[in-house]
Structure formats: structure tokens, C-alpha cells
């Protein structure tokens, strides 16, 4: 006796599916078992790990950092006569600001201090060149000691007779003048680098909030 599907189509003997509507006509034990196993097995696929390239370390091998530090060092050197001390602080701050604008990388305080330190070293190098160019003509003419006395004359400490006497004794010999120049450069190095590092830390602290 022919079999019929619920859709009305006549089925051939032992048909597994209706050729018209595709409805299953027999229970397949193996297929049912496979479906049950598939439903019971939970396959946990870990989410893909997003790998982002870390920001390059801020040091002298970082070309972007060195270029920006050099740009700010030149600017700070030019502004020395207009904004003394503040120009070195601003150099470190804007070095961090420009670095973030160029690279898009956020900087922590440590990286800001390193960029400020690089900026300070380059600024000190330029300041030393300017300092030497200012003193070389006087040294060649034998008037270096007198030039230094004139530059120190306007300082408040020159009002103290004891200080005046000590400076005159120091500048009376060539070794004393050399010591004074080295002492001046050492003090300049500390001021420039420390202020630039402080500016870099401040820049990293403020720009890191955005």
C-alpha cells in the first residue's frame, strides 16, 4: 500500500524524506544520536586577542622624540633672553605635547620625564655653544675676567663687600677663571635639565587626562 506524506505527496517504499516538502519520514537512530551529541557538546572558542603594538620607548633611539626635543631645544635657546628659566620648563612641557600630537601615544610621567631630560640635554648643548661664543672673543683679548666682572656687577650679591673680594681673588688667575666657567656651566646644566624634566612630567600629567 503506498504511503503518503502529510503534504499529500505519494512516497516510494522506505522513503526517508518527502521528495516534495522534504519532511523526514523515518527516525534515523544514528543521526538522532549525532544531533544529541552536537547539542550537548559546548565548544568554547576563546575571543581573539587584540594585539596592539606598544609605544616605542622614549630615548635617543626614538627618532620622533629626538626630532621634537631638538626643535624645542632650539626654540628654548632662542627665547632665553626673553623668558629665562620659564623657557626651559616650557620646552619640556611642549616636547611632550608635540610628541603626543605627532604619534598619538599617551605618555606616563616617567616617559614625560625622559623626554624632558632629552630636551634638557639638547638645550644645554646649544646653550653651551652660545656661552662659548660669547666668551671666546673676550678670552682671546685677555679680557675674559673683566667681562665676567662686568656681567656679575648687576647681581645682588655684588653689594656684599666680602663676596666682591672673593670674586676678585677668584678671577685674578687663569685657573680661577676656568673654575668659574666650569662652575657656571655645571649650574646651567642642572637648571636646564631639571626644569625641562619638570616640564616633561607636567606635560605628561596634563595631556594624559585627555
Phi, psi and omega in degrees: 000129182292148179259150181234144175278165179296341177277354178101353181284142178279130184258141173289164180300141177059030178288136178272329181225153175285128182287350182261308183253349178080009181289133177298141181247347180225152173272126181256109185302316181295318181292321179295320180295320180295321178295319179295318179296320180296321180290328185276333181279123177259117181264115180264110177258117181296144179295149180297140180272121178279116180259118178249137179292129181291153179293138179297148181293141180276103175205189184288351175272352177273104187296320180297317180295319182292318180297316179293319179298320179294320178300315180288329177295318178296316180298317180295323179294320179295325184271006184301320182286344183256320182229067180298142181073310180294328180295326180288321176296316180294327180298314178296320181296310184285338173298316177294318182296314179292324180296318179291322179296324184281316186262339184077004183270135174280145183241136173278178184296322180298316178293323177297320178296319179295318178293323175296323179294317177299316179298319179296319179296316179293322178295318178296321178300315178292319179296325178294322178296315179298318179299317180294319180296328178286329185267338184300314180301318179294323179293322180292330180270359182074018183248019184296315181299317180293323178296318179295319179299319180294322179290329180275350186296329183276354181286148181300329184292343179290349177283346179270117181301324181295319179293320179299318180295318180294320179293321179296319178295320181294319184275001181284340182239159179296322179293326178293320177295318179298317178299319180296319180294317178295318179297320179295317180294322178297316177295322178295320178299313181296317181295314184294311184292319181294317179292322178293320177294320177296319177296320177296318178296318179295319179297318178295323181293318184280315182287338179289349180279338184280000000 
